Amino acid sequence: MDVARINLSHANYSFCEEIVKKINELNYELGTHIAVMLDTKGPDIRVGKFSGGQAYLKTGDKIRIYMNKVVGDKTKFSVSYSNLINDVKYDSIIKMDCGLIELKVLDKGKDYLMCEVLSGGIIKDGRSLNVPNIRFNRPFLSKKDIEDIKFASKIGTDFLALSYVSTAENILEVNDLLIELENNHMSIIAKIENEIGIEEIDEIINMCEGIMIARGDLGVEIPMERIPGVQKKIIKKCLMAGKISIVATELMASMEHQIRPTRAEVSDVANAVLDGVDAVMLSGETTIGKYPVETLALMEKIITSAELDIDYEGLIDYAVQTEKQDITGILAYNVAESANRLKCKAIITPTISGYTARKISRFRPSCHVIAASPNPATVKSLALCFGVTPILVDELKSFDKIIDKAKDITKELIHTEANDKIIVTGGYPFKGVKHTNFMKIEEL
């Protein structure tokens, strides 16, 4: 595992603090650098509570959706967004519980929507509600989201996943809040979950550190058959922009209940890796699933195998098309290209801010990128970058010591043989230079 994600739609602050404390203790004990991501609730809509915790909605029945709190049953329920009655239109299709249940708006009362159940089923407390192709008239950041972001900053979160991002302005709102909090460490990951977000994807990518393709709600908002194409398109755009891409939701969903994944799930994970994605994410499989450790172990096997078949030359060609003509960028490209051609075992990059490691990562070299930094925050900030193994070192002062340390690190982390090659790259002299200006090829 590289990052632990905690969903604030379900977790309270005491739970978050407990998990973060445990991660920090294990990082210290095991010498690892697992980062933390908090996922905001965002402007979502949830159904209220039902008598007995759930209700069965029968296909063809009529049901009322109240804007005020009521105890739900098979004839009525309430929602968390009171302005829903004004935003939806007649004949709008309302989808609940990831699209498993569908309703059609027939009429509007004073404080309720009258709907027909098009596709029935069991609905439980707090399940999600979506209305495709509708722009809701409300602010992006709720009071809860603002408090959650302040909390995330307070406990030292490394990544902030923003739910239901639709425009670049949504990112700017959060950026402004982080500036107020004097937090320049937390990286913003925008979750793409609706058609509007897809339409605005270029501007959104430009304003954040990465994109999460959240296929759960996205598959409710757009036809499911479009998801593979949208996923590939966004991964490619992130690669060309030098931003992080994450594929999430149902990657190994069958392993919530059984010990083996389906062959389709194996192909799903592998195809994301072959497309050059930075990270794949487990959710239900490692929260409510019966086999969390087994799922992670199998995912690791799939990733490792798929990495042998990546078209690294094709990915580097994508990335170089948009690389700025600066020293660090050109050197990073040449480092990745040389590593591929020489079949190097590793690229070692001493770094203070992580900038060089990110640059090299975007060119998708076929070997490990070992980013050595004396800054713990930098080490964690690199947790999601493709191919990067971030490690914490004591100092970055002596060039000769860096070379010796690079060889030791490579032998410790990777199986090596005599005459295997590594590339060491960075800025020299370390105190006076703020960009990457050298690469050195060493034989072990």
MIKE-340863 format. One record per residue (C-alpha): residue number from 1; residue in three letters; x, y, z. Coordinates in Angstrom, 1 decimal, always signed. Example, Ala and Ser with C-alpha at 12.3 -4.5 7.8 and 13.67 -1.06 7.14 Angstrom:
REM MIKE-340863
{node 1,'ala',{+12.3,-4.5,+7.8}}
{node 2,'ser',{+13.7,-1.1,+7.1}}
//
This chain:
REM MIKE-340863
{node 1,'met',{+0.0,+0.0,+0.0}}
{node 2,'asp',{+1.2,+3.5,-0.8}}
{node 3,'val',{-1.6,+5.7,+0.5}}
{node 4,'ala',{-4.4,+5.1,+3.0}}
{node 5,'arg',{-7.6,+6.8,+2.0}}
{node 6,'ile',{-10.3,+7.8,+4.6}}
{node 7,'asn',{-13.7,+8.8,+3.3}}
{node 8,'leu',{-15.2,+11.6,+5.4}}
{node 9,'ser',{-18.7,+10.7,+4.1}}
{node 10,'his',{-18.5,+7.8,+6.5}}
{node 11,'ala',{-15.7,+8.5,+9.0}}
{node 12,'asn',{-15.8,+10.8,+12.0}}
{node 13,'tyr',{-12.8,+12.8,+13.3}}
{node 14,'ser',{-11.9,+10.5,+16.2}}
{node 15,'phe',{-11.8,+7.6,+13.8}}
{node 16,'cys',{-9.5,+9.6,+11.4}}
{node 17,'glu',{-7.2,+10.6,+14.2}}
{node 18,'glu',{-7.0,+6.9,+15.4}}
{node 19,'ile',{-6.1,+5.7,+11.9}}
{node 20,'val',{-3.5,+8.4,+11.2}}
{node 21,'lys',{-1.9,+7.7,+14.6}}
{node 22,'lys',{-1.7,+4.0,+13.7}}
{node 23,'ile',{-0.2,+4.7,+10.3}}
{node 24,'asn',{+2.4,+7.0,+11.8}}
{node 25,'glu',{+3.3,+4.4,+14.4}}
{node 26,'leu',{+3.6,+1.7,+11.7}}
{node 27,'asn',{+5.6,+3.9,+9.4}}
{node 28,'tyr',{+8.1,+4.4,+12.2}}
{node 29,'glu',{+8.2,+0.8,+13.2}}
{node 30,'leu',{+8.5,-0.6,+9.6}}
{node 31,'gly',{+10.5,+2.2,+8.1}}
{node 32,'thr',{+7.7,+2.9,+5.5}}
{node 33,'his',{+6.3,+6.2,+4.3}}
{node 34,'ile',{+2.6,+5.5,+3.8}}
{node 35,'ala',{+0.8,+8.7,+3.0}}
{node 36,'val',{-2.8,+9.7,+4.1}}
{node 37,'met',{-5.6,+10.9,+1.8}}
{node 38,'leu',{-8.9,+12.3,+3.2}}
{node 39,'asp',{-11.9,+12.2,+0.8}}
{node 40,'thr',{-14.4,+15.1,+1.3}}
{node 41,'lys',{-18.1,+14.5,+1.4}}
{node 42,'gly',{-18.7,+17.2,-1.2}}
{node 43,'pro',{-22.0,+18.4,-2.6}}
{node 44,'asp',{-23.6,+15.0,-2.7}}
{node 45,'ile',{-27.2,+14.1,-2.0}}
{node 46,'arg',{-28.2,+11.2,+0.4}}
{node 47,'val',{-31.5,+9.7,+1.3}}
{node 48,'gly',{-32.7,+9.9,+4.9}}
{node 49,'lys',{-33.4,+7.2,+7.4}}
{node 50,'phe',{-36.0,+4.5,+6.9}}
{node 51,'ser',{-38.1,+2.6,+9.5}}
{node 52,'gly',{-36.0,-0.5,+10.2}}
{node 53,'gly',{-33.1,+1.0,+8.3}}
{node 54,'gln',{-34.4,+0.1,+4.8}}
{node 55,'ala',{-37.4,-0.2,+2.6}}
{node 56,'tyr',{-38.4,-2.1,-0.5}}
{node 57,'leu',{-39.5,+0.0,-3.5}}
{node 58,'lys',{-41.7,-1.9,-5.9}}
{node 59,'thr',{-41.4,-1.3,-9.6}}
{node 60,'gly',{-44.5,+0.6,-10.8}}
{node 61,'asp',{-45.4,+2.1,-7.4}}
{node 62,'lys',{-45.7,+5.8,-6.6}}
{node 63,'ile',{-43.4,+7.3,-4.0}}
{node 64,'arg',{-42.9,+10.7,-2.5}}
{node 65,'ile',{-39.5,+12.4,-1.9}}
{node 66,'tyr',{-39.8,+14.9,+0.9}}
{node 67,'met',{-37.5,+17.9,+1.3}}
{node 68,'asn',{-38.0,+17.9,+5.1}}
{node 69,'lys',{-37.0,+15.0,+7.4}}
{node 70,'val',{-39.5,+12.2,+7.5}}
{node 71,'val',{-39.0,+8.5,+8.5}}
{node 72,'gly',{-39.0,+6.6,+5.2}}
{node 73,'asp',{-40.9,+3.6,+4.2}}
{node 74,'lys',{-42.2,+2.0,+0.9}}
{node 75,'thr',{-44.3,+5.1,+0.1}}
{node 76,'lys',{-42.0,+8.0,+1.1}}
{node 77,'phe',{-38.5,+9.1,+2.2}}
{node 78,'ser',{-36.5,+12.4,+2.6}}
{node 79,'val',{-33.3,+13.7,+1.1}}
{node 80,'ser',{-30.4,+15.8,+2.5}}
{node 81,'tyr',{-30.8,+18.5,-0.1}}
{node 82,'ser',{-33.9,+20.6,+0.4}}
{node 83,'asn',{-33.6,+22.5,-2.9}}
{node 84,'leu',{-33.9,+19.3,-5.0}}
{node 85,'ile',{-37.6,+20.2,-5.6}}
{node 86,'asn',{-36.6,+23.4,-7.5}}
{node 87,'asp',{-33.6,+22.0,-9.3}}
{node 88,'val',{-35.1,+18.9,-10.9}}
{node 89,'lys',{-37.5,+19.0,-13.9}}
{node 90,'tyr',{-40.6,+17.0,-14.7}}
{node 91,'asp',{-39.7,+13.6,-16.2}}
{node 92,'ser',{-36.2,+13.8,-14.7}}
{node 93,'ile',{-34.7,+10.4,-13.8}}
{node 94,'ile',{-33.5,+10.0,-10.3}}
{node 95,'lys',{-31.0,+7.3,-9.6}}
{node 96,'met',{-30.2,+5.9,-6.1}}
{node 97,'asp',{-27.7,+3.5,-4.6}}
{node 98,'cys',{-25.2,+3.7,-7.5}}
{node 99,'gly',{-28.0,+3.5,-10.1}}
{node 100,'leu',{-29.6,+0.3,-8.8}}
{node 101,'ile',{-32.9,+2.0,-8.2}}
{node 102,'glu',{-34.5,+4.5,-10.7}}
{node 103,'leu',{-37.4,+6.9,-10.2}}
{node 104,'lys',{-39.1,+9.2,-12.6}}
{node 105,'val',{-40.4,+12.7,-11.5}}
{node 106,'leu',{-44.1,+12.9,-12.2}}
{node 107,'asp',{-45.2,+15.9,-10.2}}
{node 108,'lys',{-44.2,+18.5,-7.6}}
{node 109,'gly',{-46.1,+19.2,-4.4}}
{node 110,'lys',{-45.5,+21.9,-1.8}}
{node 111,'asp',{-42.6,+20.1,-0.1}}
{node 112,'tyr',{-42.3,+16.8,-2.0}}
{node 113,'leu',{-41.7,+15.3,-5.4}}
{node 114,'met',{-44.1,+12.6,-6.6}}
{node 115,'cys',{-42.2,+9.9,-8.5}}
{node 116,'glu',{-42.8,+6.6,-10.2}}
{node 117,'val',{-40.5,+3.6,-9.4}}
{node 118,'leu',{-39.0,+2.6,-12.8}}
{node 119,'ser',{-36.6,+0.1,-11.3}}
{node 120,'gly',{-37.2,-1.1,-7.8}}
{node 121,'gly',{-35.2,-2.7,-5.0}}
{node 122,'ile',{-34.1,-2.4,-1.4}}
{node 123,'ile',{-33.0,+1.1,-0.4}}
{node 124,'lys',{-31.1,+1.6,+2.8}}
{node 125,'asp',{-30.4,+4.6,+5.1}}
{node 126,'gly',{-28.0,+7.2,+3.7}}
{node 127,'arg',{-27.5,+5.8,+0.2}}
{node 128,'ser',{-26.5,+8.2,-2.6}}
{node 129,'leu',{-29.0,+9.9,-4.9}}
{node 130,'asn',{-28.0,+11.3,-8.4}}
{node 131,'val',{-29.9,+13.2,-11.0}}
{node 132,'pro',{-27.9,+13.0,-14.3}}
{node 133,'asn',{-27.5,+16.1,-16.4}}
{node 134,'ile',{-28.8,+18.5,-13.7}}
{node 135,'arg',{-26.7,+21.4,-12.3}}
{node 136,'phe',{-27.6,+21.9,-8.7}}
{node 137,'asn',{-27.9,+25.5,-7.5}}
{node 138,'arg',{-25.7,+25.4,-4.4}}
{node 139,'pro',{-22.1,+26.2,-3.3}}
{node 140,'phe',{-19.4,+23.7,-3.9}}
{node 141,'leu',{-18.0,+23.9,-0.4}}
{node 142,'ser',{-20.5,+23.3,+2.4}}
{node 143,'lys',{-19.8,+24.2,+6.0}}
{node 144,'lys',{-19.0,+20.6,+6.7}}
{node 145,'asp',{-16.5,+20.5,+3.8}}
{node 146,'ile',{-14.7,+23.6,+5.1}}
{node 147,'glu',{-14.4,+22.1,+8.6}}
{node 148,'asp',{-13.3,+18.8,+7.1}}
{node 149,'ile',{-10.5,+20.6,+5.1}}
{node 150,'lys',{-9.4,+22.5,+8.2}}
{node 151,'phe',{-9.3,+19.2,+10.1}}
{node 152,'ala',{-7.3,+17.5,+7.3}}
{node 153,'ser',{-4.8,+20.3,+7.4}}
{node 154,'lys',{-4.6,+20.1,+11.2}}
{node 155,'ile',{-3.7,+16.4,+11.3}}
{node 156,'gly',{-1.1,+16.6,+8.5}}
{node 157,'thr',{-3.0,+15.0,+5.6}}
{node 158,'asp',{-0.9,+14.5,+2.5}}
{node 159,'phe',{-3.7,+14.3,-0.2}}
{node 160,'leu',{-7.1,+15.8,-0.3}}
{node 161,'ala',{-9.6,+14.1,-2.6}}
{node 162,'leu',{-12.4,+16.6,-3.6}}
{node 163,'ser',{-15.8,+15.0,-4.4}}
{node 164,'tyr',{-18.0,+16.1,-7.3}}
{node 165,'val',{-15.5,+18.6,-8.9}}
{node 166,'ser',{-17.2,+20.2,-11.8}}
{node 167,'thr',{-15.1,+23.2,-12.7}}
{node 168,'ala',{-11.6,+24.7,-12.1}}
{node 169,'glu',{-13.3,+27.3,-9.9}}
{node 170,'asn',{-14.1,+24.5,-7.4}}
{node 171,'ile',{-10.3,+23.8,-7.1}}
{node 172,'leu',{-9.6,+27.6,-6.7}}
{node 173,'glu',{-12.0,+27.7,-3.7}}
{node 174,'val',{-10.1,+25.0,-2.0}}
{node 175,'asn',{-6.7,+26.5,-2.9}}
{node 176,'asp',{-7.8,+29.8,-1.4}}
{node 177,'leu',{-8.8,+28.0,+1.8}}
{node 178,'leu',{-5.4,+26.2,+2.0}}
{node 179,'ile',{-3.6,+29.5,+1.5}}
{node 180,'glu',{-5.6,+30.9,+4.5}}
{node 181,'leu',{-4.5,+27.8,+6.5}}
{node 182,'glu',{-0.9,+28.4,+5.3}}
{node 183,'asn',{-0.8,+24.8,+4.1}}
{node 184,'asn',{+1.4,+24.3,+1.1}}
{node 185,'his',{+1.9,+20.6,+1.5}}
{node 186,'met',{-1.5,+19.0,+0.9}}
{node 187,'ser',{-2.0,+18.0,-2.7}}
{node 188,'ile',{-5.5,+18.3,-4.3}}
{node 189,'ile',{-6.9,+15.4,-6.1}}
{node 190,'ala',{-10.1,+16.2,-8.1}}
{node 191,'lys',{-12.7,+13.4,-8.3}}
{node 192,'ile',{-14.4,+13.3,-11.7}}
{node 193,'glu',{-18.0,+12.0,-11.1}}
{node 194,'asn',{-20.3,+13.7,-13.6}}
{node 195,'glu',{-20.6,+14.9,-17.2}}
{node 196,'ile',{-19.8,+18.5,-16.3}}
{node 197,'gly',{-16.5,+17.4,-14.8}}
{node 198,'ile',{-15.7,+15.5,-18.1}}
{node 199,'glu',{-16.5,+18.6,-20.1}}
{node 200,'glu',{-14.3,+20.8,-18.0}}
{node 201,'ile',{-11.5,+18.2,-17.6}}
{node 202,'asp',{-8.6,+20.2,-19.2}}
{node 203,'glu',{-9.2,+23.2,-16.9}}
{node 204,'ile',{-9.6,+21.0,-13.9}}
{node 205,'ile',{-6.3,+19.1,-14.6}}
{node 206,'asn',{-4.5,+22.4,-14.9}}
{node 207,'met',{-5.6,+23.5,-11.4}}
{node 208,'cys',{-4.9,+20.4,-9.3}}
{node 209,'glu',{-2.2,+17.9,-8.6}}
{node 210,'gly',{-4.2,+14.9,-9.9}}
{node 211,'ile',{-7.4,+13.3,-11.0}}
{node 212,'met',{-9.4,+10.4,-9.5}}
{node 213,'ile',{-11.6,+8.7,-12.0}}
{node 214,'ala',{-14.4,+7.8,-9.5}}
{node 215,'arg',{-16.3,+5.2,-11.5}}
{node 216,'gly',{-19.1,+4.6,-9.0}}
{node 217,'asp',{-21.0,+7.9,-9.2}}
{node 218,'leu',{-19.6,+8.5,-12.7}}
{node 219,'gly',{-21.3,+5.3,-13.9}}
{node 220,'val',{-24.6,+6.6,-12.6}}
{node 221,'glu',{-24.2,+10.1,-14.1}}
{node 222,'ile',{-23.2,+8.9,-17.6}}
{node 223,'pro',{-23.9,+5.6,-19.5}}
{node 224,'met',{-21.7,+2.8,-18.1}}
{node 225,'glu',{-20.5,+1.9,-21.6}}
{node 226,'arg',{-18.7,+5.3,-21.9}}
{node 227,'ile',{-16.6,+4.8,-18.8}}
{node 228,'pro',{-13.7,+2.8,-20.4}}
{node 229,'gly',{-13.2,+5.5,-23.1}}
{node 230,'val',{-13.5,+8.3,-20.6}}
{node 231,'gln',{-11.0,+6.6,-18.3}}
{node 232,'lys',{-8.4,+6.2,-21.0}}
{node 233,'lys',{-8.9,+9.7,-22.2}}
{node 234,'ile',{-8.3,+11.2,-18.7}}
{node 235,'ile',{-5.3,+9.0,-18.0}}
{node 236,'lys',{-3.7,+10.2,-21.2}}
{node 237,'lys',{-4.5,+13.9,-20.5}}
{node 238,'cys',{-2.9,+13.5,-17.0}}
{node 239,'leu',{+0.1,+11.9,-18.5}}
{node 240,'met',{+0.6,+14.7,-21.0}}
{node 241,'ala',{+0.0,+17.3,-18.3}}
{node 242,'gly',{+2.4,+15.7,-15.8}}
{node 243,'lys',{-0.4,+15.2,-13.3}}
{node 244,'ile',{-1.3,+12.2,-11.2}}
{node 245,'ser',{-4.1,+9.8,-12.3}}
{node 246,'ile',{-6.0,+7.4,-10.1}}
{node 247,'val',{-8.6,+4.8,-11.2}}
{node 248,'ala',{-11.1,+3.9,-8.4}}
{node 249,'thr',{-14.2,+1.8,-7.7}}
{node 250,'glu',{-15.0,-1.9,-8.2}}
{node 251,'leu',{-11.5,-2.9,-9.4}}
{node 252,'met',{-11.7,-6.1,-7.4}}
{node 253,'ala',{-15.3,-5.9,-6.1}}
{node 254,'ser',{-16.0,-9.6,-6.2}}
{node 255,'met',{-13.3,-10.1,-3.5}}
{node 256,'glu',{-15.6,-8.3,-1.0}}
{node 257,'his',{-17.2,-11.8,-0.7}}
{node 258,'gln',{-15.0,-14.3,-2.4}}
{node 259,'ile',{-11.3,-15.2,-2.3}}
{node 260,'arg',{-10.7,-14.9,-6.0}}
{node 261,'pro',{-11.3,-12.0,-8.4}}
{node 262,'thr',{-13.0,-12.5,-11.7}}
{node 263,'arg',{-10.9,-12.6,-14.9}}
{node 264,'ala',{-12.6,-9.4,-16.0}}
{node 265,'glu',{-11.5,-7.6,-12.8}}
{node 266,'val',{-7.9,-8.8,-13.4}}
{node 267,'ser',{-8.1,-7.4,-16.9}}
{node 268,'asp',{-9.6,-4.1,-15.6}}
{node 269,'val',{-6.7,-3.5,-13.2}}
{node 270,'ala',{-4.1,-4.6,-15.8}}
{node 271,'asn',{-5.5,-2.3,-18.5}}
{node 272,'ala',{-5.3,+0.7,-16.2}}
{node 273,'val',{-1.7,-0.1,-15.6}}
{node 274,'leu',{-1.0,-0.6,-19.3}}
{node 275,'asp',{-2.5,+2.8,-20.0}}
{node 276,'gly',{+0.0,+4.4,-17.6}}
{node 277,'val',{-2.1,+5.2,-14.6}}
{node 278,'asp',{-0.3,+6.3,-11.5}}
{node 279,'ala',{-2.4,+4.4,-9.0}}
{node 280,'val',{-5.3,+2.0,-8.6}}
{node 281,'met',{-7.5,+2.3,-5.6}}
{node 282,'leu',{-9.4,-0.3,-3.5}}
{node 283,'ser',{-12.4,+0.8,-1.5}}
{node 284,'gly',{-15.1,-1.6,-0.4}}
{node 285,'glu',{-12.7,-4.5,-0.9}}
{node 286,'thr',{-10.5,-3.2,+2.0}}
{node 287,'thr',{-13.2,-1.6,+4.2}}
{node 288,'ile',{-16.2,-4.0,+4.4}}
{node 289,'gly',{-14.7,-6.8,+2.4}}
{node 290,'lys',{-13.9,-10.2,+3.9}}
{node 291,'tyr',{-10.5,-10.5,+2.2}}
{node 292,'pro',{-8.7,-7.2,+2.4}}
{node 293,'val',{-5.1,-8.5,+2.7}}
{node 294,'glu',{-5.6,-11.1,+0.0}}
{node 295,'thr',{-7.2,-8.5,-2.3}}
{node 296,'leu',{-4.2,-6.2,-1.9}}
{node 297,'ala',{-1.7,-9.1,-2.5}}
{node 298,'leu',{-3.5,-10.1,-5.7}}
{node 299,'met',{-3.7,-6.6,-6.9}}
{node 300,'glu',{+0.1,-6.2,-6.4}}
{node 301,'lys',{+0.6,-9.4,-8.4}}
{node 302,'ile',{-1.5,-8.1,-11.3}}
{node 303,'ile',{+0.2,-4.7,-11.3}}
{node 304,'thr',{+3.7,-6.3,-11.2}}
{node 305,'ser',{+2.8,-8.6,-14.1}}
{node 306,'ala',{+1.2,-5.8,-16.2}}
{node 307,'glu',{+4.2,-3.5,-15.8}}
{node 308,'leu',{+6.2,-6.1,-17.8}}
{node 309,'asp',{+4.0,-5.4,-20.8}}
{node 310,'ile',{+3.7,-1.6,-20.7}}
{node 311,'asp',{+4.6,+0.2,-23.9}}
{node 312,'tyr',{+7.1,+2.5,-22.2}}
{node 313,'glu',{+8.3,+4.0,-25.4}}
{node 314,'gly',{+4.7,+4.9,-26.4}}
{node 315,'leu',{+4.1,+6.6,-23.0}}
{node 316,'ile',{+7.3,+8.6,-23.1}}
{node 317,'asp',{+6.4,+9.8,-26.6}}
{node 318,'tyr',{+3.0,+11.1,-25.2}}
{node 319,'ala',{+4.7,+12.9,-22.3}}
{node 320,'val',{+7.5,+14.6,-24.3}}
{node 321,'gln',{+5.0,+16.3,-26.6}}
{node 322,'thr',{+4.0,+18.7,-23.9}}
{node 323,'glu',{+7.3,+19.0,-21.9}}
{node 324,'lys',{+8.6,+22.5,-21.4}}
{node 325,'gln',{+12.0,+23.3,-22.9}}
{node 326,'asp',{+13.7,+23.8,-19.5}}
{node 327,'ile',{+16.8,+22.1,-18.1}}
{node 328,'thr',{+15.1,+19.9,-15.6}}
{node 329,'gly',{+12.4,+18.7,-18.1}}
{node 330,'ile',{+14.9,+17.9,-20.9}}
{node 331,'leu',{+17.2,+16.1,-18.5}}
{node 332,'ala',{+14.4,+14.2,-17.0}}
{node 333,'tyr',{+13.3,+13.0,-20.5}}
{node 334,'asn',{+16.9,+12.0,-21.3}}
{node 335,'val',{+17.2,+10.1,-17.9}}
{node 336,'ala',{+14.1,+8.1,-18.6}}
{node 337,'glu',{+15.0,+7.4,-22.2}}
{node 338,'ser',{+18.5,+6.3,-21.3}}
{node 339,'ala',{+17.2,+4.1,-18.5}}
{node 340,'asn',{+14.9,+2.4,-20.9}}
{node 341,'arg',{+17.6,+1.9,-23.6}}
{node 342,'leu',{+20.3,+0.7,-21.1}}
{node 343,'lys',{+17.8,-1.4,-19.2}}
{node 344,'cys',{+18.9,+0.2,-16.0}}
{node 345,'lys',{+17.8,-1.3,-12.6}}
{node 346,'ala',{+17.0,+2.1,-11.1}}
{node 347,'ile',{+17.1,+5.9,-11.3}}
{node 348,'ile',{+18.3,+7.6,-8.1}}
{node 349,'thr',{+17.3,+11.2,-7.7}}
{node 350,'pro',{+18.2,+13.1,-4.5}}
{node 351,'thr',{+15.5,+15.8,-4.1}}
{node 352,'ile',{+14.4,+18.4,-1.6}}
{node 353,'ser',{+11.0,+19.3,-3.1}}
{node 354,'gly',{+10.3,+16.2,-5.2}}
{node 355,'tyr',{+10.1,+18.2,-8.4}}
{node 356,'thr',{+12.7,+16.2,-10.3}}
{node 357,'ala',{+11.2,+12.9,-9.2}}
{node 358,'arg',{+7.8,+14.0,-10.5}}
{node 359,'lys',{+9.4,+15.1,-13.8}}
{node 360,'ile',{+11.1,+11.8,-14.3}}
{node 361,'ser',{+7.9,+9.9,-13.3}}
{node 362,'arg',{+5.8,+11.6,-16.0}}
{node 363,'phe',{+8.1,+10.0,-18.7}}
{node 364,'arg',{+7.2,+6.5,-17.3}}
{node 365,'pro',{+10.7,+4.9,-17.2}}
{node 366,'ser',{+10.7,+1.1,-17.1}}
{node 367,'cys',{+12.7,+0.9,-13.9}}
{node 368,'his',{+12.3,+2.1,-10.3}}
{node 369,'val',{+12.7,+5.8,-9.6}}
{node 370,'ile',{+14.2,+6.0,-6.1}}
{node 371,'ala',{+13.6,+9.5,-4.7}}
{node 372,'ala',{+15.9,+10.2,-1.7}}
{node 373,'ser',{+14.9,+13.2,+0.4}}
{node 374,'pro',{+15.7,+14.5,+3.9}}
{node 375,'asn',{+12.2,+16.0,+4.0}}
{node 376,'pro',{+9.5,+13.7,+5.4}}
{node 377,'ala',{+6.7,+15.8,+3.8}}
{node 378,'thr',{+8.4,+15.5,+0.4}}
{node 379,'val',{+8.7,+11.7,+0.8}}
{node 380,'lys',{+5.0,+11.3,+1.5}}
{node 381,'ser',{+4.0,+13.7,-1.3}}
{node 382,'leu',{+5.6,+11.4,-3.9}}
{node 383,'ala',{+3.6,+8.3,-2.7}}
{node 384,'leu',{+1.2,+8.4,-5.7}}
{node 385,'cys',{+3.7,+9.1,-8.5}}
{node 386,'phe',{+4.2,+6.3,-11.1}}
{node 387,'gly',{+7.2,+4.1,-10.5}}
{node 388,'val',{+8.6,+6.3,-7.6}}
{node 389,'thr',{+9.9,+4.7,-4.4}}
{node 390,'pro',{+10.4,+7.6,-2.0}}
{node 391,'ile',{+12.9,+7.1,+0.8}}
{node 392,'leu',{+14.0,+9.3,+3.7}}
{node 393,'val',{+17.7,+10.0,+4.0}}
{node 394,'asp',{+19.7,+12.0,+6.6}}
{node 395,'glu',{+21.3,+14.6,+4.3}}
{node 396,'leu',{+22.1,+15.5,+0.7}}
{node 397,'lys',{+25.5,+17.2,+0.9}}
{node 398,'ser',{+28.4,+15.1,-0.5}}
{node 399,'phe',{+28.2,+14.0,-4.2}}
{node 400,'asp',{+30.4,+11.0,-3.5}}
{node 401,'lys',{+28.3,+9.9,-0.5}}
{node 402,'ile',{+25.2,+10.3,-2.7}}
{node 403,'ile',{+26.6,+7.9,-5.3}}
{node 404,'asp',{+27.6,+5.3,-2.6}}
{node 405,'lys',{+24.3,+5.7,-0.9}}
{node 406,'ala',{+22.5,+5.2,-4.3}}
{node 407,'lys',{+24.3,+1.9,-4.9}}
{node 408,'asp',{+23.5,+0.7,-1.4}}
{node 409,'ile',{+19.8,+1.7,-1.7}}
{node 410,'thr',{+19.4,+0.0,-5.1}}
{node 411,'lys',{+20.9,-3.3,-3.8}}
{node 412,'glu',{+18.7,-3.2,-0.7}}
{node 413,'leu',{+15.4,-2.5,-2.6}}
{node 414,'ile',{+15.9,-4.4,-5.8}}
{node 415,'his',{+17.5,-7.7,-6.8}}
{node 416,'thr',{+20.7,-6.8,-8.7}}
{node 417,'glu',{+23.6,-8.6,-10.3}}
{node 418,'ala',{+27.2,-7.6,-11.2}}
{node 419,'asn',{+27.4,-4.9,-14.0}}
{node 420,'asp',{+23.8,-3.9,-13.6}}
{node 421,'lys',{+23.4,-0.2,-14.3}}
{node 422,'ile',{+21.8,+2.7,-12.4}}
{node 423,'ile',{+21.4,+6.4,-13.2}}
{node 424,'val',{+22.0,+9.1,-10.6}}
{node 425,'thr',{+20.6,+12.5,-11.4}}
{node 426,'gly',{+20.1,+15.7,-9.5}}
{node 427,'gly',{+21.3,+19.3,-9.1}}
{node 428,'tyr',{+25.0,+20.0,-8.4}}
{node 429,'pro',{+26.3,+21.7,-6.3}}
{node 430,'phe',{+23.5,+20.8,-3.9}}
{node 431,'lys',{+23.5,+24.1,-2.0}}
{node 432,'gly',{+23.7,+26.5,-5.0}}
{node 433,'val',{+21.6,+24.9,-7.7}}
{node 434,'lys',{+17.8,+24.7,-7.7}}
{node 435,'his',{+17.3,+22.6,-10.9}}
{node 436,'thr',{+18.5,+19.3,-12.1}}
{node 437,'asn',{+21.7,+19.6,-14.1}}
{node 438,'phe',{+23.5,+16.3,-14.2}}
{node 439,'met',{+23.1,+12.6,-14.8}}
{node 440,'lys',{+25.7,+9.9,-14.1}}
{node 441,'ile',{+25.5,+6.3,-15.2}}
{node 442,'glu',{+27.0,+3.8,-12.7}}
{node 443,'glu',{+27.7,+0.1,-12.9}}
{node 444,'leu',{+27.1,-1.9,-9.7}}
//
